[in-house]
Amino acid sequence: MNAIIVSALLGVLMMFSGIWVKNRAAITNIAAAGLLLLVIANLLNTYGVWVIHVNTHGMLEFQQFGLFFNTIAFTATLLYVLLSGRDMERTGADTAEYYALVFFVLCGVSILTSFNGLLMLFLGIEILSIPLYILTGADKKNLRSNEASLKYFLMGCFSTGILLMGITLIYGATGNFSFGNSQPIPGTTMVSAPFLEVAGILLVFVSMAFKVSAAPFHFWTPDVYDGAPSVFTSFMATVVKAAGFIAFVRLFSMHTALMGPSWRIIVTFVIIATLLVGNITAVFQQSVKRMLAYSSIAQAGFMLFALYSDNDLAKEGILLYSIAYSLATIGIFAILIKMNDYTFDGFNGLAKTHPVLAAANTVFLLSLAGIPLTAGFFAKYYMLASAVKAGGSIWLVIIAVIFAAVSVYYYFRVIQAMYFKEGTPSVVPTGKSFHTLLIITAAAIILIGLFPSWVLNFLYF
Amino acid sequence: MPIQYYIYLCLVLFSIGIIGVLTRRNAIIVFMCVELMLNAVNLLLVAFSKMHHAAALTLNPAATTGIEGQLFVFFIMVVAAAEVSVGLAIIVMLYRNTHSVDINFLNRLKN
């Protein structure tokens, strides 16, 4: 509850600070301080201290899993603001408003990690999405940004409509909005109730797959991620995407029994399609930004294993995955934003001119590829191990490992360009603090890769 | 009137909305079709709400079952209004730059 209230208040505060504070650097500092406050408020909530007591009548429930993800999301956003916050100024003049929208997105994130029932799910998704439509179109004069914004908006509304239809059918069949709580309603005359409920659950599944860009509902992702200003792509592809997965897992984790064995067949199909589309298409990209968009689809394929296996290991895995993926992607985007040329050739010879950037970027890319000694390895390992533990089919795990090997190809293309090709990359001047933060992020990735239990112990402290 | 009629009507409206989104090329008409989908959902929610209410009344004359369905409709209306304001702003921004609201005009991002 603390996080929801504090993030909404901070959003309003940021809007007003746009009127009173004219210094752009000061606005970034206010936002960073606000995020620190948000992390502290959420940690207080985790340890049982409530700022305000609100009786939500069971519409929200706060569990360790969701609160811990809140901490991850807020910390990742803090890191994002420190690394890339100043680059927002190159997108447009309204820095304070961008931060306000970021805080509203975080409010949506904290509702998605604590919803109990379909009404709060719907509100959380909308509070998360609507500010993002604006952030995507933040570069008002740029046609690509305009197009990305319109596409994202229309696809988002469309999938919201599908979500609402699913919710309504579930309501018609069960008489309440608590997903999966299907008792027969006394006195109802409807004979088709089970059919309506299954149709509703399928529609909700399709809509959530849209939101987390799982194939075959991924087609908007590359265009939107590529067209949006890079600063905001970084935020969308990490915090927002991970929050979508947490909502997805929380929604379906309790109720997979409802659909019987056909559930696993559907999820298996979606996982294989997502891994296939994401990895194979990423191989053919010429722009690093677009490659990262496809790689985010590919990573979604691994995160979907949490839905497939649905046990404690999967829940630990999805949290570890969101940490590893968010840290690495925020880092890569922070470096990418500093480049003037987004193609692979733009990275040629970066190791000679900017050794710190190149070294940090290598760690981030290795983590995304899932090489041992980085956080990404244990994230992938937990997801696959959970599928094995849940008694899933081994060939699905083998397919996932093969696609992880494919992903090494396109991640290593960047490393190859940085270290083994000659060239003079054009990079925006970077400061000492930027380098220090990059090194800290890379060190954190390696530390989590060596001792993943340090992080996971927080879940069961 | 049996509930089936309401379900059929809403599914037809919803399908018209989906087909409109998938086939029309004018951003504003696509947008209207999305609104049509949302309104089909609203109608169905109210119908289901009345159905559950009537069913509960036969067992308990003081039952308030079914109220949450109508409550949901209000939330959908508010959220849809917020979406409309953002969406129209995006379309206006696009129109200023391209002098068109045709979706086909926008295919620059394809490789």
Boltz contact constraints between the chains, C-beta under 6 A:
constraints:
  - contact:
      token1: [A, 119]
      token2: [B, 72]
      max_distance: 6.0
  - contact:
      token1: [A, 126]
      token2: [B, 79]
      max_distance: 6.0
  - contact:
      token1: [A, 130]
      token2: [B, 82]
      max_distance: 6.0
  - contact:
      token1: [A, 130]
      token2: [B, 86]
      max_distance: 6.0
  - contact:
      token1: [A, 133]
      token2: [B, 86]
      max_distance: 6.0
  - contact:
      token1: [A, 137]
      token2: [B, 90]
      max_distance: 6.0
  - contact:
      token1: [A, 140]
      token2: [B, 93]
      max_distance: 6.0
  - contact:
      token1: [A, 143]
      token2: [B, 97]
      max_distance: 6.0
  - contact:
      token1: [A, 146]
      token2: [B, 93]
      max_distance: 6.0
  - contact:
      token1: [A, 146]
      token2: [B, 94]
      max_distance: 6.0
  - contact:
      token1: [A, 146]
      token2: [B, 97]
      max_distance: 6.0
  - contact:
      token1: [A, 147]
      token2: [B, 106]
      max_distance: 6.0
  - contact:
      token1: [A, 149]
      token2: [B, 90]
      max_distance: 6.0
  - contact:
      token1: [A, 150]
      token2: [B, 90]
      max_distance: 6.0
  - contact:
      token1: [A, 150]
      token2: [B, 94]
      max_distance: 6.0
  - contact:
      token1: [A, 153]
      token2: [B, 87]
      max_distance: 6.0
  - contact:
      token1: [A, 153]
      token2: [B, 90]
      max_distance: 6.0
  - contact:
      token1: [A, 154]
      token2: [B, 30]
      max_distance: 6.0
  - contact:
      token1: [A, 157]
      token2: [B, 34]
      max_distance: 6.0
  - contact:
      token1: [A, 158]
      token2: [B, 21]
      max_distance: 6.0
  - contact:
      token1: [A, 161]
      token2: [B, 34]
      max_distance: 6.0
  - contact:
      token1: [A, 161]
      token2: [B, 37]
      max_distance: 6.0
  - contact:
      token1: [A, 161]
      token2: [B, 38]
      max_distance: 6.0
  - contact:
      token1: [A, 164]
      token2: [B, 41]
      max_distance: 6.0
  - contact:
      token1: [A, 165]
      token2: [B, 14]
      max_distance: 6.0
  - contact:
      token1: [A, 165]
      token2: [B, 41]
      max_distance: 6.0
  - contact:
      token1: [A, 168]
      token2: [B, 41]
      max_distance: 6.0
  - contact:
      token1: [A, 168]
      token2: [B, 44]
      max_distance: 6.0
  - contact:
      token1: [A, 168]
      token2: [B, 45]
      max_distance: 6.0
  - contact:
      token1: [A, 171]
      token2: [B, 48]
      max_distance: 6.0
  - contact:
      token1: [A, 171]
      token2: [B, 69]
      max_distance: 6.0
  - contact:
      token1: [A, 172]
      token2: [B, 48]
      max_distance: 6.0
  - contact:
      token1: [A, 175]
      token2: [B, 52]
      max_distance: 6.0
  - contact:
      token1: [A, 186]
      token2: [B, 59]
      max_distance: 6.0
  - contact:
      token1: [A, 187]
      token2: [B, 55]
      max_distance: 6.0
  - contact:
      token1: [A, 187]
      token2: [B, 58]
      max_distance: 6.0
  - contact:
      token1: [A, 187]
      token2: [B, 59]
      max_distance: 6.0
  - contact:
      token1: [A, 188]
      token2: [B, 55]
      max_distance: 6.0
  - contact:
      token1: [A, 223]
      token2: [B, 109]
      max_distance: 6.0
  - contact:
      token1: [A, 226]
      token2: [B, 109]
      max_distance: 6.0
  - contact:
      token1: [A, 227]
      token2: [B, 109]
      max_distance: 6.0
